[in-house]
């Protein structure tokens, strides 16, 4: 090249050589590499342009931005078709993940997790996001049917980093920040005076049932403290004068409080989060080496709730000669999670207790007359357990005291190893053998202190369990790949085996002598001791054919046969298959010259899959031996007696799904626009169902059968736009969204009579019918407030002699009629919106998640809208309650302990729409001229925040807790703000 020649280079474009001139214009063509991105798929890799399945890829760098101690929490709003629920915000806790809707009712809905080509059985909290190269989500049958029994709920493939050719590279990243509560409490009453007035009115209204107006007022003022609440917060105000019986208002002289403890604030404090990651990467033409160390200390905003992880990873790949390649990796992780104190009731749950308890009850023990704190022998403030003064709410309970005195610790040692051998022979053949062994040693201690709380009466309660879970996976793959003329053929034959085993030991004791020790040697009374050994095995044979003609027309077909030990040998084998094709229409002559289209691909697929991951009634415990009768040994006076605990079914078999997918992918305007669209139908048949049996046959009074079918139908869209794309300034916006409908297509045969009579049947809080979803709410219809009496009203349905429906309003739910609500927990739309900006060394990114539609049954809000109960708090919405002066309202009057005033009904069904800013990252990378002068390849400083902002229909309501629309007093998600620095040497 002469000195007059310029070489123009740009990311994603082909290099262009031009003659130097004073005024030139250069048009760069798209690079083939931009169109032929390689993605990890089932048992190998594929060019994205030729892949006929539906898959989405999250790059490791995007996962590194998130500060979740469990990778599942980082997936919210990131991928079309992937939906998560937060469950608990406890550090280290996992999110539940489903792909393309609810794939089962009683079996597992979780996707298969693949790490470096082999299934992974452990929690993803043992893997550092900084070790991940990419995460691929496989969604349709063409992509994951080859996984057979385990791929019915989708597949998530995690590829860890490996060494790269070149000089040794050392990367270091550290970030330090604070965790706080990401979603506030419900808007409950915080002012003691307002609470006293509300509670007084509830008592007065109850008294009016047997007294005149003045008698009822005087009686309420007299009994407000004495005989009811016991605690008078205000100094120098007699108990019977706290509320003026003439006005119902707080005594104006009540200005000074005896204590200012705050249950909504005092239990919470910022928790320190610190994370350190260092990795070394090196490679030559024949050897790649990657090693990493990671440390995470993630403290929650509640005392004694934290997560700690130490992990180390080594990955080596070695070429031996021209044809052989071997490699392996080993990862060790130790995770240590302190959950909130174990409990049997909500009263030990600080998220329940702190919001439910009235704002008059203190955390610490005070003299009710003087307001002075009561100290112990060491001069420390004592906790108030509601016994000294007979607190009407949750006697013997104080979660502030028990959260540190109790223990709920889970320690897990994880050893995860992978190895492979690869040989190329006869020019077109390749044989690969993979083997993986994962071992999880778990020790869990649950200890409830004897000083108070749920285990007070038994002198403390301790439970310990240890578990050794091992998973051995091995597969052998034979590939044949040949290109000739315009044809390309890739054939895969494979065999896979899987063997899992679990050793389990459990002990339970009570009456602990020293309240500070959870060891069994400190306990006096034996309660239970048991152990178990469980095994599971799966064997599969599979094949796949990929055909390509002229890089325009692609065909893929797969077939797999699996045998699962969960089923009887007669029904153990299942056969699964898929076929798919794609057409790169942009390569056709009639589109090839359309300048703005870089690539356009149409694709379609259909296939079958199975699910053998059956779960017991708790929705968590696997049914390892589903076809056998199982018994337990009852110990009575030293003798053993057998009792049936699970009824086997030799005909029980796979849940099966048929999946159809069609869609397109478009790259346009020099790759500045990317658009993906999918339409899918997922039919699931032979769903697991608890079939009732005659009570005369004894307990359990049901057995598992395959007897329900359902279908998910939906659309997905993924859009990315480079709004600005220059050397110094890049601005990208991305959007993903999913809409799907769930409907039942076959109902259980034993419900035939109910279906013929009523069109469906009740399943807990839901109504099941043909065409309805599995989470259609079924409850009482709230009919508002009787404006004359202030009583809550509910609809009762009867029929006259002609069969015409008559609606009557009643005041008690026992007289009302349960009805279909027409409302489902399944959202209308969910997804995420994000943007990223790079400008002269500065980088900024923002990721959001959203949901539109669907409903939750907000039982938490319902509990705050009570009619007046023993020391429980009220929501501020109660200020709009019915009174003689405020008759036009939907909130009934206060009426002490009348449960029908706030009974379960569609009144509590709440729109489940939400929007959240999941992550904001702002960083600056120093110029290379500056960093290289101090021997650094790269230096970046940054600030990052997770769960920045969240809004839903009601303050305090987190609709993301479950797929079923249930809301509880869960550990609220963490908001994390950190500062970090990363450097490459």
N, C-alpha and C positions, 0 to 999 in steps of 0.2 A: 504494500500500500504506500503510495507516494505521500509526501507531506501535504499535498493539496487535497487529500481525501479525508472526509470526516466520517466517523462511525457514530451513528445515533442509536442510543440504547434507551429503552424504557420498559419498566416492569409490565409484563403481560403482552408485549409487542415484539415483533420480529426486528432484529438488528437491521439497520439500513445504512448502506455506504453511499455517500454523495460527494460530488466534487465541491470543494470549498468555493464560496462566492460571497459577495457583499450582501446579497438579498436573495435568500432561498426559502422555499416552503417545502417541508418534508411531511409526507403522510405515512404513518407507520401502520402496518398490517397486524392483525391479531396474531399472537404467538400460538402455535399448535399446543404448547404446554398449557396455555390457559384453557383450552377446550378439552384437554386430555388429562385433567387432574386425576391422580390415582387415589382411590378410596379403599379402605379395608372392608371387605365383605366376608361372607361365610366361607371359611376354609381357604382364604387367600385374599387377593386384591383384584381390582378391576379398574379400568379407565371409566371415569364418570360418563364420558360420551357414549360408551358402549353398554353400560349397565342397564339392564331392562327392569330392575326392581326399583322400589321406592326407598330411598335412604337420605338421611340428613347427617351432616358432619358438624361437630363443634370442635374448633381448634383448641389445643391445650392452652394457648395464650389467653383465650376467652375464659377458660375455667380458672386460670390463675388469678384473674381479677376478683373473683368471688372469694369471700372469707368464710365459707362454710366448712365446718370440720367434717361434714359428711357430703360426699360429692352429689348425692341425690338432691340436696337442697339447692344446688347450683343450676339445676335444670329447669326451674320454673320460668316459663315464658321464652325458652330458648329454641324450641323445636316444634314445628307444626305437628299435631297429632299426639304430642306427649303432654300429659296432664299430671300434675303433682298435688298432693295435699301435705301441708306442713306438719300435721300431727302435733308434735311437741317442739317447742323452741329450745329445749334442753340441749346444751352443747354436746355434740356427738350423735344426737338422735337422727334417725333417717327420715326422709320423706317417703311417702308411698307414691309409686309411679305406675301409671297405666298408659298404654299406647293404643290409640284408636278405640277408645271407649272401654266399657266394662266387659271383660272377656269371660267372666264367670260370676256365679252367685256364691257358691260355697267352696270352690277350689281357689287356688292362688291366682291372682290377676297380675302378678309381678312379671316383668320381662326377664328373659334369660340374660345373665351378665357373662360376657366373655372377656377375659383378660389375656392378652397375647395369644389368642387362638384357642384357648381352652376355657371351659366353664369355671366360674368362680363362685363359691358358696358362701363367702363371708360378707361382713358388712363393709361397705365402701368407705367407712370412716377410718379404715386402716391404710388407705392409699392417699398419698399426698398429691394434690392437683399439680404440683410442680414436676411430678414424674410422668405426667401424661402428655403424649404427643398429640393424640386426637381421640375423640369419642364419636362413634358412628351409631346412629339409630336406624335399625332395619325395621321396616314397617309392614311390607306386604308379603304375600306368599312366595313370590319369585325371589325375594331377598332372604327369607328365613325358613321356608318350608324344609330345606335340607337339614335343619336342626331337628325336624320331626317332633317328637314328644315335648320337647322343651321350648319350642319357638312359637307356640300358639299365641302368646301374649306379647309378641315382639321381641327383639333382641337388641341389647346395647353392647357394642364392642368397644372395649378400652384398649388402646395401643399405647404401651409405655415407651418412653424415649430410649434410643439406643445411640451408641457412639457414631460419630461422623468422621469421615476421612479428613485428614489435615492435622494441624498441630494441636497439642493438648489445649483444651478450653476448660476454664474453671468459671463456673457461674455461682453467684452468691446473691441471695435475696433475703431480706429481713423486713418485717413489718411489726409495729407495736401500736396497740390502740386500746380502745375501751368498748365494752359491751354494756348496753343499757336496754331497757324495755322498749320494744319496737312498736307495740300496740298498747294504748293506754287502757285503763280500767273502764268498765261501763260507767255511765254518768249517774252514779248513785249519790244519795244525799251525804254531804260531808259536814254539814252544820248541825251541831247537837240540838240547838233550839228548834230547828225545823223538824228534826226527827221526833223530838218530844211532842210537838204539836200534831204531827201526823199520827203518831201512835195513840195519843189522847183521843183524837177524833175517832179512830177505829174502836177504842173501848167505849166511847160515848154512844156511837151508833149501835153497838151491841147492847148496851144498857137500855136503849130506847125500845127494845123488844119487850121489856117488862116494867119500864119506868116512864114517868113523864119527863119532859125536856130538862127541867132544872135538876130533878133528882139524878138523871143520867149524867149531866155535866158535873155535879158535885161528886158523884161516885167515881167518875173517871179521874178527876183531879186527885181524889183521895187515894185511889188504888194505882195510880200511874207508876209511882216508885215503890211504895210499900205493897208487896204482894205481886208485883209484876216485874218491872225493870230493875229494881233494887239499887241501881247506880244513879246517883245524882251528881252530875258533872260540876254544877255551879256552887260556888262558895256562898255561905250565909243565906241560903234560900231554903226554907223548910220544904220537905218533900211534898206535902199536900198543897203548897202554894207555888209550886214550880210553874203550873199552867193555871191561868185565871179561868175559873169556871164560867164566868160571864161571857168572855170573849173567845176562849179556846186558844189564846195566845200566850207566849212565854212571858213570864214575869219581867217587866222592864228593868228590874234591879239585878237580873241575872246577867252580869257582865264579866265576871272574873271566874275562870275555870280552875278546877283543882288539878287537872292534868291535861296535857296536850298531845298524848300519844296518837299516832296516825297509822292505822292499819293499811292504808292505801300507799303509804310512802316509806314508813320506817323499815319494813322487811326488805326493801330493795336498795341496792347500791351498785355503782358501776363496777364491772368486773374487768380485770386486766386481760388482754389478749395479746400474746406474743408468738411469733412464728419465725423460724429460721430454716432456710433451705440452702444446701450447697451441693453442687454436682460437678463431676469431672467427666469430660468426654474426650475420647481420642480415637483415632482410626488410621489405618493404612489401607493399602489395596486388598489386603487379606484379613485384617483383624479390626474389629470394632469393639470398643469398651466403653461402658457407661456405668458410673457409680454415683450414688447420692446418699446424703444424710438429711434427715428432716426432724425438726422438733416443733411441736405445737403445744402451747399451754393456753387453754380457752376457758376462762372462768365466767360462769353465768352471773346474772345480776341478782340472784338469790344465793344466800350463803349455802355452802356445801353442795353446790351444783356446778360441776366443771368437767372438762374433758382434757386428757393429756395423752399425747401420742409421741412416741419415738420410733422412727423407722429408718431402715437402711436397705438399699437396693444395689445389686450388682448384676450387670447384664453384659454378656460377652458373646460375640459371633466370630467364627474363624473359618476362613476358606482353606481347604486342604487341596492343593493342586487346582486343576481346572474344573473338576466335576463335583467335588464334595464340599459340603458346608455343614458345620455343626455349631451349636450355640445353646445357651441356657441363661437362666436368670434365677436369682434367689432374692427373696424379699423377707425381711423380718420386721414385724411391727408389734409394739406393745402399746395397747390402749388401756387407759384407766379412766373410767367414767364414774363420777359421783352424781347419782340422780337425787332428786328430792327424797326426803325420808319416806321409807315404805309405810303404807297405811292401809287400813281396811275400810275407811270411810272418807268422805269428802272433808270431814272436820280437820284432818291432818294435812289437807291441801291448802297451801297459803293463798292460792289464786281463788279458791272458793271462799275460804274463811275470811280473808281480808276484805272481800267485797260484800259478803253476806252479813257480817257482824255489824250491828248498829254503831254509829260513830260516837257512842257514849261510853263504850267499854274500853278500858285501857289494856295495853300490852303488859305493863308491869303492875305489881300489887301496890295499892295505895290505901291508906286509912281513909275510909269514906267520910269521916267527920272532918279531919284536918286536911286531907289531900296530901299528906306526907308519904313519901315512898317507904315501903317496908323493906328493910335490909336483912340479909342473912348474916350468919355468924362471921363471914369474911368481909362484911361491909358492902356486898354487891346487891343491886336491886333484884328482888325476887319477881318471878313471872306470875301473872294472874291466870290461874287455871279455872276460874269461875267456880271455885268451891268455897273459899273463905266467905264470900258474900252470896253464894247460891245464884250465880249468874244464870238467867233463864235461857241463854243461848249456848249450846255446846259445852256443857259442864265437863270438867277434867281435860279440856282441850286448850292448847295454845301452840300453834305451829311455829311461832317464833322461837319458843323454847325447845321444841322437839326437833326442829330442822338441823340443829347442830348436835343435839344429844343422840339422835338416831343415826342410822347408816343405811345406805343403799348403794353399794359399790359393785361395779362390774369390771373385772380385770381380764383382759384377753391377750394371750400371746399368739401371734399369727406367724406361721412359717409358710411361705408360698413359693413353690419352686416350679420352674418350667424348663424343659429341655427338648431339643429337636435334632434330628439327623436328616440331611437332605443330600440326595445324590442325583445327578443328571446322567442319563445313559441313552445309548442308541439315538442320539441327536435330539429326539423329540419327546423323550420320556423323563419324568422326574418322580422320584419316590421320596416321600417325607414321612418321618415317624415323629410324633409329638407325645410327650408324656408330661403330666403335671401332678403334683402332690401338694395339697393344701391341708394344713393342720391347724386347728383352732383349740387352744386350751383356755377354758373359761372358768373363772371362779367368781361367784356372786354371793354377796352377804347382804341380807335384809334384816335390819335390827330396829325394833320399835322400843324406845326407852321406857323404863318403868316409872319415870318421874311424872308422867302424865301422858295424855293422848289415848290412842286406841288400845294400847297394851297395858294400861295402868292397872286394870283389875287382875291381870295374870302375872304381874311383877315383871313385865317386859317380855318381848317375844323375839326370838332369833331364828332365822332360817338361812341355811347355807346350802349351796349346790355347786358341784363341780361337773364339768363336762369336757370330754375330749372328742372333738368331731374331726374326722378325717375324710378327705375326698380324693380318690385316685381316678384320674382321667387319662385315657390313652387313645390315640387315633393313628391310623396308618392311611396315608393318602398316595394314590398313584395318579399322576397327571400325564396326559398326552396332549401336546400342543403342536399344531402344524399350520403353516401358512403356505398356500400355493395359489398362484395366479391371484384372483380376487377373493379367494376363499380363506377363511381362518376357522380352525376347529380346536376347541379345548374340551377335553373329556376328563372327568374326575371320577375315580372309584375310591370308596373309603369304607373303613370299618372303625367303630368306636365302642369303647367300653367305659363304664363308670361304676365305681364302687364306693359307697359312702358307709361310714359306720359311726356310731355314737355311743360312748360310755357315759353314764349319768349316775351321779350320787347326790342324794338329797337328805338333809337332816333338819329337824325342827324341835326347838326347846323353849321353855318358858321359865319364869321365876329366876331372873338374873340377880345375883347378889350385889355386884358392883355395877352401878348404872353406866359407868364409863367404858365397860368392856363388853364386846359382842361375842367373845369366844365361848364355845360350849362348855369349856372347863369352868366357866363362871356361872353356869346355869344349874338349877337344881331339879327341874322337872322335864322328863323326856316326853315328847309328843309324837314324833314320827321319825322313821328312818327307812329309806328305800333306795334301790338302785335299779338300773336297767341297762340293757345292751340292745341296740337297734341296728339293723342293716338295710341297705337299699342298693339295688343293682339295676343297671340299664345296659342293654346291648343294641347296637344299631349297625345296619349296613346301608350305604347310600351311594348314589351316583348323580352326576350332573353333566349335561352337555351344553356348551356354549358355542354358537355358530354365528359367524359374521361374514356377510357378503359385501365386499367393496366399501366397507366402513359406512354402509347405509342401512343395511337390514341386519337385525340381530335377533337371534332366537336363543332362549334358554329353557331348559327342562331339567327337572330333578325328581328323584324317586328315593324314598327312604322307608325302611322297615325297622321298627323299634320294638323291643320287648322290655316290659317294666315289671319289676318284682312286686309292685303294689297290687297287681291283679293276679287272679287265679291262672294257672298255666293254660287253661283252655281258652282264655280270652286275653292272654298276655301280649300278643303281637298286634301291632297296629301298622298300617301301611299309609304313607303320606306322599303326596306328589304335587308338583307345580309345573306350570308352563307359562312362559311369558315371551313377549317380543317387543322390540322397539324399532322405530323408523326415524333415521336422521333425515328428515325431510329437507333440511337446509342443504343437503348435499345433492339434491336433485337439480337438474339443469334449470327448471323453471323458478328456483329460488336461489341458486348459487350466486347469481349476479345481483341479488338484492343487497345493496351495500350495508344497510343498517342491521341486518340479521347476521350474527356471527355463528349461531348454532341454534337449531330448533329440532327437538326430538319428541316424538309421540311414543307412548308405551302403553302396554296392556298386559295383565297377568291374571291367572286364576290358579288356585291351589288349595290343598287341604293340609290341616295340621292337627295336632292332638295335645291334650293336657292331662298329665297323670299326677300333677302336684295337688293331690286332694288334701283338704284341711278338715280338722275336727270342728266341733260346734263352737269353739272359741275363735275360729277364724285364723288361728296362728299355728297350732300344733299339727304337723303332718300326720296323715293316716298311713303309717308305714306298712301296716298289714291289713288293708281294707277288706280283704276277702275272708278273713278269719274271725271267728268268735274270740274275744279277748276277755280275760278274767283278772280280777284283783284278789289278793289275799287279805282278808280282814282278820286282825289279831284280837282275840277275845280271851282274856284270862290265860294267856300263854298258848292258846290253841288257835289253829288256822281254819278259816272258813272261806270258801270260794264264792265270789259273786260276779255275775256277768256285767261287764262294763261297756262292751262294744259288740254289736251284732255284725257278723261278717256277711258278705254277699258274694258268692262265687261268680255271679253274673255281672258284677260291677266292673265297668271298663272305662275307657278313655272318654273324656269330654272332647268332642271333635269340632273343628271349625272349617268352614269353606270360605275362602277369601277371594274377592274380585277387586281388581284395582285397574284404573286407567287414568292417564294424565299426560302432561307434557312438561318439557323444560325448555326455556328460551334464554339465550344470551344475545344481547343486542347493543348497538351503538358502541362498538369497540369494547365490549364486555362491561359497559357501565351500567347496564340493566340486566339483572337476572330474575327470572320469574319461573316458579314451579307451581303446578296445580295438580291435585289428585282427587279423584272420586273413588270411594271405596264402599264395598259391602262386605260385612263380616258376619256370617251365619255360624252360630255356635249351637251344637246339638248335643243331646244326652247329658245335659247339665246335672251335676250332683244335687240330690234332693233328699231331705229327711222325710221318709215316708212313715207316717204313724202306723203303729200296729195295736192290736187289742191290748188293753190294760191287763187283761187276764193272763197274758203271756209274760207278765212281769216287766221289770226294768232292765235296760232302757226300753222305752216304749216307742222306739223308732228304729229304722235301719236305713242305710244309705242305698239309694238307687239312682239310675240315670233316667230322668223323667221330665226335663224341661228343655225347651229350645228358645233361643232369642236371636236377635239380629241387630247389628249396628250399621247404620248407613250415614256416610258423611262426606264432607269435602275439606280439603286442606289447601292453603296457599302460603307460599314463601316468596317474598319479594325483597330484592336488594337493589339499591340505586346509588351510584356514585354521582352525587350532585356536582361536586367539584373534584377534579382529578388532574392536578399539575404536580410538578416536581416538589414544590414547597407547600402545597395546600391540597389536602384530601378530605373530602366530607362524604360520608356514607350514611345512608338511612336504610334500616331493614325492618321488615314486618313479617310476622307469621300469624296465622289465624286458622282455627279449626271449628267446624260446626258438625255435629252429628246427632242422630236420633237413635235412641235405644227402644226396641219394642220386643215384647214376648210373642213368640209364634206358636208355642205349644205349652200347655199347662199340665200339671201333674194329673195322672189318671185317677187318683183317689179323690180329686176335687171335682169330679164330673157332676155330681149332684148339685153342689153349690154353684158351679158355673152355669148349669142349665137354669137354675132358679134366679140367680142374681147377676149373671154375666161375668163373674169372677169370684175371688175369695180374698179374705184378709190375711196378710202376712205381717204381723206386728203392726207397725205404724204405716204400712203401705197396702195398696190395693193392687192385686195381680189380675190382669185380664189380657185377652188376646189383643194385640195392638198397643197395649200400654207398656210403660217402661217398668223396670224392676224397682224403681224408687218413686212411684206415684203416691203421694201422701193420701192417707185415709184417716180422717179424724172427725170431730164434731164441728158443726158450722156455728160460728159465733154470729149472733144476730144483733149485736150492739147492746145498748143500755136502755132499760125502761126509764123514760124521762120522768115518770111520776115517782118511782121508788128508788132508782139508782141501782137496781139489781141487774147483774149480767144476764143475758138472754141467749138461748141456743135453740136451733131449729129442731123440731120433732116432726117426722113425716109419717102420716097414716094414709089409708085409702078409704074412700067411702064405698057404698054398696055398688056403685058403678065402676069402681076401680080408679077413680080420679084421685090424684095425689092431693092431700091436704097438709098444709104447713102450719104448725102451731109453735108459738114461742114459749119456751119453758125456762125456769130459772136454775134447774139442776141438771147436770149432764146424765144422771141416771135415767132421766125421762127423755133425753134427747136421742137423736139418731146419728150413728156414725155414717159418714158419707165420703164419696170420692170428692176430692178437692179440685181436680183438674190441674194440679200443680206438681211438678217433678223436681227432684234434686239435681237433675242433669242440666247443665248450662246450655244456653243457646249458642254461645260463642266463647272461645277462650284463645289466648295467644300472647304475643309479646311484641313490643315496639322498641327499637334501639337505634342509636346513632353513635358515630365515632368521627372525630376530627383530629387530623394531624397537621400542624402548622409550625414549620421551622423549629423542630425539636420539641414542641409542646404536643401532648396528646390528651384527648378528652374522650370519654365514652360514657354513655348512659344506656341502661337496659331497664325496661319496664315489663310488667306482666299485667294482664287484665282478664276479666271474665264478665260476660253479659248474660243475664238471665239465670234461670234456675232458682231454687228456694232452699232455705235452711229452716229447720224447726228450732227456733231460738229459745230453748228451754232455760238458758241462763237469764235472758231478759224476763221470761215468764216468772222466774223465782223472785225477781226484784219488784214485780208488779203484784205482789201478794196483798191480801186485804188487811194485813196486820197480823203478824205472828210473833212468837216469843223472842223478841230481841233481834229479829232480822231486819236488814236495811230495806229501803225503798229506792226505786229509780226516780229520778227527778221528773219523769213524765207523770208521776202521781200528782204533781201539782195541778194537772188538768183533770183530775178526777171529778166524778159527779158530786155535786153539793146542791142543796136547795136553790142556791144562786147560780149554779152552773149546770143546767140540765141537758144542754146540747153537747154531749161529749160521748166518746167511744170507750171511756175508762170508767168502770163501775165505782160505786162508792166504797169507802173503807168499811169493812164489817169484820171485826176481829175473828180470825180463825175460820172464816167461811170459805172453804176451798173452792166452791163453785164460782166464786167471783174471779178466780184466775185459773180455771181448769184448762187442761190440755184441749186445744181447739185450733182451727185455722187462723185464729187471731194471732198466733205466734209464728206463722209462716212468713218469712222475711226474704225479700229479694236478695239473691246471693251475688249480685254484681259487685265487682271490686276493681280497683286500680292501684297498683303499687309501683314505686320506683325501687327496683331491686338493687341496682348498683350504680354508683357514680365513681369514676376514676379520673383523676387529673394528674398528669406527670410531665416531667421535663427531662429530656435526654441531652446531656452536654455534648457540644461539638467534638468530633473526633480529634481535631487538632489539639484540643485542650486535654482530652482524656489520654491520648497516646503519649503525650509529654510526661505523664505520670504512670506509663506502662499499663494502661487500662484500654481494653478494646471498646468497652461501653460502660457508661455510668448514667443511671437514671434515678431520680427521686420522684416520689409520687405520694398522693393522698387517695384513699379509697374508703368508700362508705357503702354498707349493705343495708337493705331494708330502710331506706331513707324516709319514705313516706308511704302511707297506706290509707285508703279511704274505702268505706263500705257504707251500707245503708244505715248503720247505727254505730256510734262511737263505742269502741271496745269489742265490737263483733268481728271475729276473724272467721270468715266463711270457708277458709281453706282447710279446716280441720279434718274433714272426711269427704268421701265421695257420696255418702248416703244422705247428706244433709243434716247430720247430727252435730250439735254444738255443745261443748262441755267446757269445764274450767281447766283448760290446758295451759301449760307453760307458754306464755306469750313469746312470739319470735324475738330474736335478738336484733337490735340495731347496733352495728359495729362501725366505728370510725377509727381508721389507722393511718399512720404515716410510715412510709417504707422507702427502702433504698435497694437497688439492684445493681450488680456490677459483673462484668465479664472480664476475665483476665486472659 
